[in-house]
Amino acid sequence: MMKAMVLERIGPVEKGPLAPAELAAPEPAPGQVRIKVEACGLCHTDLHEIEGELALPKLPLIPGHQVVGRVEKLAAGVENLQIGQRGLYGFGASAHIAIQVARHWGCEVYVFSRSAEHRKLAQQLGAAWTGRIDDQLPKKLHGSIIFAPAGQLVPPALEHLEKAGTCALAGIYMSQVPPLDYEKHLYHEKTLRSVANSTRRDGRELMKLAGEIKLETTTQPFPLEKVNQALQLLKAGKINGAAVLKIE
């Protein structure tokens, strides 16, 4: 048997839509493994799924896609993994990891955030400047990444770019982007682009970098049964770094 927090119907996280359950452990099909999960990170994608902003394949559903665990059972056809080996799936709290990689590459980093605690963390991690979205930047930027799922951030982010700069949207979901002024936001060869999922190669390269940089993560742990409260804090922007569920 395994413990889980199950989503029976979509709804606001303030109403505690995830309910505890004990379920039979799944049996891996040929070519699959079963992972005993040790920890699971929370991200805004979980919020979008639970609250119905992203379409779900079925209900009931056990959310969670950023797990660390160990291989517990192998099915036929699996040759590159062993029992007890440690499976890592997904990456979360991207911004406070990305700033460490950028600083390692010698980039000067400027950070916008509505949260004073998030701005403080960015300063500790080497940001050259921090402020709110309506604050005046000391200089134009060559590139920017929007981590928040807020379409209204796109116009000011484009306006802050140098000529030929790129603004990347890092989320899997974003609220509606307001109308853009061509001359103000896009002219002079500026680029607006989205990103998709990380590949295994991306993961291997990041883990190699993590060893070189001595990458450090800031986490706020919660027991599995407190996931609704953790999601509420995440939605309110009150998690500094990453929220992580510890699985007993």
Summary of the structure (lengths in Angstrom):
residues: 248
radius of gyration: 19.9
end to end distance: 12.7
largest distance: 59.7
contacts: 666
relative contact order: 0.17
helix: 28%
strand: 27%
